[in-house]
Amino acid sequence: MMKTSVVPPMLALALVLPVCHGAQQDALLSTLKRVYPNTTFDAVRRSEIPGLYEVRMGSNVAYVSASRPRYFLFGHLYDASAGKDLTESRHATPSIPAPHSGVPKTTDTATLPLADAIKSTSGTGEKILVVFTDPACPYCQRLDAELAKLPDTTVYNFMLPFLGEALPQAVWCASDRQLAWQAALRGQLSAGGTSPCANPIARNRALATRLGIVGTPTLIFPSGERLEGYATADDIAPHFSAHAIATATATGKE
């Protein structure tokens, strides 16, 4: 009679789970590369939260659900009980600042290097708005349509490479940046469609880190007030105050 061996249930689970998780990580990585071909994805690993995976894109880190890979959560993952920054512990030089790390809560737009942004103006352009954005970010694409509805506004778009550097670089290096910017927002610009050139993308990323900006879009008004995430034109308009308009007009810095 042939002998059979019974593997204890917990041991069987331990033997199977690593293989399953490894397969799911590979599947998620393949999906991300297919859906976002202009973004360089380096690695996917399990996070401490079931179903949530840490995705490495160059020096950027995002957390993505395997079942909903269209959503990217940028920031640091903390173990509150242990008082430990799990993201920083795995990456010696994190590109995303931790909350409460002493970064400014408000920003003087007059001190920003506006020459590193793509400038769009409507009407008199007297109202100044700074936007940290990514042309590959779906909510940034939706936001731009709302910004176009704001009268007499100058918008400075600082492109960030949270979803890859190739597309922002292609926009900046195009012969007509405005046309390239609009084409990128519509998904009509190839990341390799322009020749490489000197560009401010790395400086923009360093600036965002210094200001504590961890996601796109992030809007900054002349008052220093911030508005994070997608917003409609009606949501944005009240944030312009008479004082902010006067201050921005007086500086005239580009």
C-alpha positions as CSV (number, residue, x, y, z in Angstrom):
1,M,0.0,0.0,0.0
2,M,1.4,3.4,-1.0
3,K,2.0,5.8,1.8
4,T,0.6,9.3,1.6
5,S,1.9,12.3,3.5
6,V,-0.4,15.0,4.9
7,V,1.0,18.5,4.9
8,P,-0.3,20.6,7.8
9,P,-2.8,23.3,6.5
10,M,-0.7,26.2,7.7
11,L,2.5,24.8,6.2
12,A,0.7,24.2,2.9
13,L,-0.5,27.8,2.9
14,A,3.0,29.1,3.6
15,L,4.3,27.1,0.7
16,V,1.7,28.4,-1.7
17,L,1.4,32.0,-0.8
18,P,4.8,33.3,-1.9
19,V,4.3,31.8,-5.3
20,C,0.8,33.3,-5.6
21,H,2.0,36.7,-4.5
22,G,5.0,36.6,-6.8
23,A,2.7,35.8,-9.7
24,Q,0.4,38.7,-8.8
25,Q,3.3,41.1,-8.5
26,D,4.5,40.1,-12.0
27,A,1.0,40.4,-13.4
28,L,0.5,43.9,-11.9
29,L,3.9,45.0,-13.2
30,S,3.0,43.7,-16.7
31,T,-0.4,45.5,-16.5
32,L,1.1,48.8,-15.5
33,K,3.7,48.6,-18.3
34,R,1.0,47.9,-20.8
35,V,-1.5,50.5,-19.6
36,Y,1.1,53.3,-19.1
37,P,3.7,52.7,-21.8
38,N,5.3,56.1,-21.3
39,T,6.2,55.4,-17.7
40,T,9.2,53.4,-16.6
41,F,8.2,50.9,-13.9
42,D,11.1,49.3,-12.1
43,A,9.6,46.9,-9.6
44,V,6.5,45.9,-7.7
45,R,6.5,44.4,-4.2
46,R,3.9,43.7,-1.6
47,S,3.2,46.3,1.1
48,E,2.2,45.6,4.6
49,I,-1.4,46.3,3.6
50,P,-3.1,43.3,2.0
51,G,-3.9,44.0,-1.7
52,L,-1.8,47.1,-1.8
53,Y,1.5,47.0,-3.7
54,E,4.5,49.3,-3.6
55,V,5.4,50.4,-7.1
56,R,8.9,51.8,-7.9
57,M,9.3,54.2,-10.8
58,G,12.9,55.5,-10.8
59,S,13.2,57.6,-7.6
60,N,9.4,57.7,-7.1
61,V,7.3,55.4,-5.1
62,A,3.5,54.9,-5.3
63,Y,1.1,52.4,-3.8
64,V,-1.3,50.7,-6.1
65,S,-4.1,48.2,-5.7
66,A,-3.8,45.1,-7.8
67,S,-7.6,45.2,-8.5
68,R,-7.7,48.9,-9.3
69,P,-4.4,49.8,-10.9
70,R,-5.7,53.1,-12.3
71,Y,-5.2,54.7,-8.9
72,F,-1.8,55.7,-7.6
73,L,-1.3,56.8,-4.0
74,F,1.9,58.9,-3.5
75,G,3.4,59.3,-0.1
76,H,4.9,57.4,2.8
77,L,3.5,54.4,4.5
78,Y,3.7,54.5,8.3
79,D,3.4,51.8,11.0
80,A,1.8,53.9,13.7
81,S,2.2,51.3,16.4
82,A,5.9,50.9,15.7
83,G,6.5,54.5,14.9
84,K,8.3,53.5,11.8
85,D,8.3,55.0,8.3
86,L,8.1,51.8,6.2
87,T,8.7,53.6,2.9
88,E,11.9,55.4,4.1
89,S,13.2,52.3,5.7
90,R,13.3,50.5,2.4
91,H,14.7,53.4,0.4
92,A,17.7,55.2,1.8
93,T,17.1,58.3,-0.3
94,P,13.3,58.7,-0.6
95,S,12.1,61.2,-3.2
96,I,8.9,61.9,-1.3
97,P,9.1,63.9,1.9
98,A,7.3,62.5,4.9
99,P,4.4,64.3,6.4
100,H,5.2,66.7,9.3
101,S,8.8,66.9,8.1
102,G,9.1,70.6,8.4
103,V,8.2,71.5,4.8
104,P,6.4,74.8,4.4
105,K,2.6,74.8,4.5
106,T,2.4,77.9,2.3
107,T,4.5,79.0,-0.7
108,D,5.4,82.4,-2.0
109,T,4.8,82.0,-5.7
110,A,7.0,85.0,-6.4
111,T,10.0,83.0,-5.2
112,L,9.5,80.1,-7.5
113,P,11.6,79.6,-10.7
114,L,8.8,80.3,-13.1
115,A,11.0,80.0,-16.1
116,D,10.9,76.2,-15.4
117,A,7.2,76.1,-16.0
118,I,5.0,76.1,-19.0
119,K,3.1,79.4,-19.1
120,S,-0.5,79.8,-20.3
121,T,-2.4,83.1,-20.2
122,S,-6.0,84.1,-20.7
123,G,-7.2,87.7,-21.0
124,T,-5.2,90.2,-18.9
125,G,-3.5,87.3,-17.0
126,E,-3.6,89.3,-13.8
127,K,-4.5,86.4,-11.6
128,I,-1.5,84.1,-11.0
129,L,-1.8,80.3,-10.4
130,V,1.0,77.8,-10.1
131,V,0.2,74.1,-10.8
132,F,2.4,71.1,-10.1
133,T,1.2,68.7,-12.7
134,D,2.0,65.6,-14.7
135,P,0.9,65.3,-18.4
136,A,0.3,61.6,-17.9
137,C,-1.9,62.1,-14.8
138,P,-5.7,61.7,-15.7
139,Y,-6.8,64.2,-13.1
140,C,-4.2,66.7,-14.3
141,Q,-5.7,66.3,-17.8
142,R,-9.2,67.0,-16.5
143,L,-8.0,70.0,-14.4
144,D,-6.4,71.7,-17.4
145,A,-9.9,71.9,-19.1
146,E,-11.2,73.7,-15.9
147,L,-8.2,76.1,-15.8
148,A,-9.0,77.2,-19.4
149,K,-12.4,78.5,-18.0
150,L,-10.7,80.9,-15.6
151,P,-10.7,84.5,-17.0
152,D,-7.7,86.8,-16.9
153,T,-5.5,84.1,-15.4
154,T,-1.8,83.2,-15.9
155,V,-1.1,79.5,-15.2
156,Y,2.4,78.3,-14.6
157,N,2.6,74.5,-15.0
158,F,5.5,72.8,-13.4
159,M,5.7,69.3,-14.9
160,L,6.6,66.5,-12.5
161,P,7.7,63.0,-13.6
162,F,5.6,61.0,-11.0
163,L,4.3,58.8,-13.9
164,G,7.6,58.8,-15.8
165,E,10.1,61.4,-17.2
166,A,9.8,60.6,-20.9
167,L,6.5,62.5,-21.5
168,P,7.4,65.7,-19.6
169,Q,10.7,65.8,-21.3
170,A,9.1,65.4,-24.7
171,V,6.8,68.3,-24.0
172,W,9.6,70.6,-22.9
173,C,11.8,69.7,-25.8
174,A,9.2,70.2,-28.4
175,S,9.6,73.2,-30.8
176,D,6.2,74.5,-29.7
177,R,5.7,73.7,-26.0
178,Q,2.2,74.9,-25.8
179,L,1.0,72.7,-28.6
180,A,3.0,69.8,-27.2
181,W,1.5,70.4,-23.8
182,Q,-2.0,70.3,-25.1
183,A,-1.3,67.2,-27.2
184,A,0.2,65.4,-24.2
185,L,-2.9,66.1,-22.2
186,R,-5.0,64.6,-24.9
187,G,-2.8,61.5,-25.1
188,Q,-1.6,62.5,-28.6
189,L,2.1,63.1,-27.9
190,S,4.6,60.3,-28.1
191,A,7.1,60.2,-25.3
192,G,9.9,59.6,-27.8
193,G,8.5,62.1,-30.3
194,T,11.1,64.9,-29.7
195,S,14.9,65.0,-29.5
196,P,16.4,65.2,-26.0
197,C,17.3,68.6,-24.7
198,A,18.3,70.4,-21.5
199,N,15.1,70.5,-19.4
200,P,14.0,71.4,-15.9
201,I,12.2,68.1,-15.0
202,A,14.8,67.1,-12.4
203,R,14.8,70.6,-10.9
204,N,11.0,70.5,-10.7
205,R,11.0,67.2,-8.9
206,A,13.6,68.6,-6.4
207,L,11.4,71.7,-6.0
208,A,8.3,69.6,-5.3
209,T,10.3,67.6,-2.7
210,R,11.4,70.8,-1.0
211,L,7.9,72.1,-0.9
212,G,6.4,68.9,0.4
213,I,4.3,68.2,-2.8
214,V,3.6,64.5,-2.9
215,G,0.9,64.3,-5.6
216,T,-0.5,65.9,-8.7
217,P,-2.3,68.1,-9.4
218,T,-1.4,70.6,-6.6
219,L,-2.4,74.2,-7.1
220,I,-0.7,77.2,-5.4
221,F,-2.2,80.6,-5.2
222,P,-0.3,83.9,-4.8
223,S,-1.5,84.0,-1.1
224,G,0.5,80.8,-0.6
225,E,-2.6,78.8,-0.2
226,R,-2.6,75.3,-1.6
227,L,-5.4,73.2,-3.2
228,E,-4.6,69.5,-3.7
229,G,-6.3,67.3,-6.3
230,Y,-8.7,67.9,-9.1
231,A,-11.0,70.9,-8.8
232,T,-13.5,72.7,-11.0
233,A,-13.2,76.3,-12.2
234,D,-16.0,77.2,-9.7
235,D,-14.0,75.6,-6.9
236,I,-10.8,77.5,-7.9
237,A,-12.2,81.0,-8.5
238,P,-13.0,81.9,-4.9
239,H,-9.4,81.3,-3.9
240,F,-8.2,84.4,-5.7
241,S,-8.4,87.4,-3.4
242,A,-8.0,91.0,-4.3
243,H,-4.8,91.1,-2.2
244,A,-3.3,88.1,-4.0
245,I,-4.1,89.6,-7.4
246,A,-2.4,92.9,-6.5
247,T,0.6,91.1,-5.1
248,A,1.1,88.9,-8.1
249,T,0.6,91.8,-10.6
250,A,3.1,93.9,-8.7
251,T,5.9,91.3,-8.8
252,G,5.5,90.7,-12.5
253,K,8.0,87.8,-12.2
254,E,8.2,85.2,-14.9
